[in-house]
Amino acid sequence: MQKRFKFYLTSPVIVLFVLISAFVAKASDPAVHVSPKPNWLSVCKPYNQKPSARTIENGYFYALIEQQVQVEKQADYHHVIKEIISETGIQNASQINVGFDPSFQRLDFHEIIVWRAGQPINRLNVSGFKVIADEKDLSNFIYQGSYSALLILDDIRKGDRIEYSYTLTGRNPIFNGRYCDDITLQWYQPIAHQYTVLITSAQRKLNFKAFNTIPKATITESGGLRRYEYEAFQVPAARDDDTQPAWYEGRARVQISEFGSWAEVVNWSLGINPADVNIKGELAARIAEIKAKTGTDKVKYFREAVRTVQDEVRYMGIEIGQYSHRANNPEKVFKQRYGDCKDKSLLLVSMLKAGGIDASMVLVNSSVREHIADYIPTYYAFDHAVVTANVNGKQVWVDATIDYQGGAGTDIYFPNYAMGLVLKPGNTSLTSIPPSKAGKIVFNDIYKIKNDKASVEFTVKTTYTLNEADDIRNRLASSGMAETEKNYLEYYAKTYSKIEPKDSVTVTDDLEKNVLTTKETYIIKDFFTTDSETNKRSVDLYANYISHQLPSINGQTKTPVSLSYPLNYDYTISVILPGGWDITTRKEAINRDYYKFASDYSASGDTLLLNYKLNYLKDYVPANKLAEFRADIKKLNYDGLSYSFSYGTVHEPESSVNGYMVMLAGFLTVGLVFLGVWVYQRETPGIVFSHGTTFTPIGGWLILVAIGLGATAINVLINLYTGKFFELGYWNSFAGKFTLNYRVLIVTTVVGNIILMGYAIFNLVLLLNKRDILPKAIIGYFAYSTVFAFIYYFITLTTQGPQQYKLNQDAQFALVRAILVSIIWISYFRRSSRVEHTFIVPYPPYNYSYEGPDAHRSESK
């Protein structure tokens, strides 16, 4: 369970959205136009083969995905054909949705045709389009001025082919005509025919980088234009895993950039985002105020400037047109008291420079992080802007968009962006960013139990440090205490239905040390669960905070798995119980290159202490380590995060012996004795003979068999005696959800082992008497031991609790051993000549004539 926080779009943001929408609607025309197809298109040859039916999902497939880009005309042509193969496809593929930015783009549709039974039906109707604002990031306080042209097609039927084409004309002027793009050549639906063409001036220098396997480009030149043509057939659907890192891309794509180096990107960025060196107005007054307050202390000036930008200038981005990459003037940003990441970063850089501190804006990618090094130089590589500054010789990194950040001086947390492009004249490469010291969350859940009938006082104390303190401080400020208390209570009510708050949540915040502590106190009624059969009161405790940080992966996951790095959880459950505890201290640990886990179960006086630690050391687990990771998660979820205990009086008879189990064992033993005698005394049909003195003696591997049978019988007897299987207290010690499963396991263990012991003794008697039925009997014995081991292993899988993992591991080992032993000895008793010549004595023995092996064989003939 994780504590959930709700965020709502505030009324001021909605008002701002309406005003900006009205402004954009007047400034540009978010409309759909109709025009003929461009005359510069390359010819895409028809292709009519369908993908395999078993690969088609969602009831449709793409018969054609065509994209042609004319760089010089700033035009992108798209041509799509979708074929509906089922009613599900009608639901999923009967809409056309095209996004565009009317501030610099024009949308022209050329055709919309529904092909039915080979006949075209024209569906191009401009009035049918709904042009709606498409602000997916508005909840994150970013307005981009983008729109979607949506057309819902009516009367679509199974077997229809929907064909449409359109062109988007125009490029963002902020790029000064320099072309960069990232063209995807594989989608999440199968594509029968994929055709992509890039048309550019032969004089334009472009750089390409392929990701994954892409079609080989056919390059031609004509009329001063160069064409790059990519064509593929039967392109399979791409597959993503929910757990894969944001930087991982399994699709085929090609990156294109007109920038030849990162130095060129730096120069372009500096040209559109220069620091303000002639500051006036309110910003100049604030800078003077900070200087007067901090004097010549640059560390104090730095911290005051950072606090000003982080706390007084709220995050809100109006990224329309060129302002997708151009920052607003710092004076304007400070006066309006809002801006996006580049606005706030440029404002902070300007303030720091005004205070005599060398500072620069830095472009980073918050998702791709250090994998940005895999990209060729391009302005599309980044999604965030931060700041770096040299303060008294110390290089400091700052994210100006972090709210309520604690820490003293230059000791503030910087997120793990790993690598960035520092916008400083002369810089020619990406820069590795040293990781900050990661924060930690220390959870302390304390249960105070008076007795098994009274309500339990439940106290939760949580301490957050560094970045974790920054995060929770921001969340608390955003949600408010009333909403926070409500969310916390709902969180715990999922586990304890009868829980109610005892006091309000208290918050202690040390901004200088950047440590924040919350304290919650609750009263839990009906904390214990009562077993109806034994009247035993029990509790199951589980490390939910740890569990919910473990990703859910299965055997089909083939990509790297993302981790919440950096993560450092220290979770302690304390249970204070009158009378104290009598438990065995248990410690476990898992240490891998990517994560660490440790648990410690102990008791001190009247307090039970369950401590769990989880650290993620990297931001992902590679694909070749997933089997190990999956096994570790399974172990933790089954056994490593849980603890159960019982409390209260068990109404047992005076005797501590489980009479029913003793009776079951007694009747079973007597029955097996009678059965063994009856089987042994069954007369074996054969040839009458008189006892001889030339019997083949027992030797070779048969001696090991005899020792093994005897040892098995003795070992089973000892385990049954020492295993507490016949004690009533042991029978009643399993109270809770899996009581029945454990009791079935006890019965299976006793019954199965008594049969195994009897079977071993019976075979030992047959072996020592050289009975002719020994080979068949002992083959049955080994087969039974394997079946019994499998049944025991299966039942252990149905249990859960602190003992489950060890039970399962022991059962798994026993099953493997039984299988191997059975294979070896069954083969031996079926093929050995010694076995054939040794075990020939029937019942009764005097009815068989034996003069030696050769005589016996000739007589048998």
Order of alpha helices (4+ residues) and beta strands (2+ residues): alpha-beta-beta-beta-alpha-beta-beta-beta-beta-beta-beta-beta-beta-beta-beta-beta-beta-beta-alpha-alpha-alpha-beta-beta-alpha-beta-alpha-beta-beta-beta-beta-beta-beta-beta-alpha-alpha-beta-beta-beta-beta-alpha-beta-beta-beta-beta-beta-beta-alpha-beta-alpha-alpha-alpha-alpha-alpha-alpha-alpha-alpha
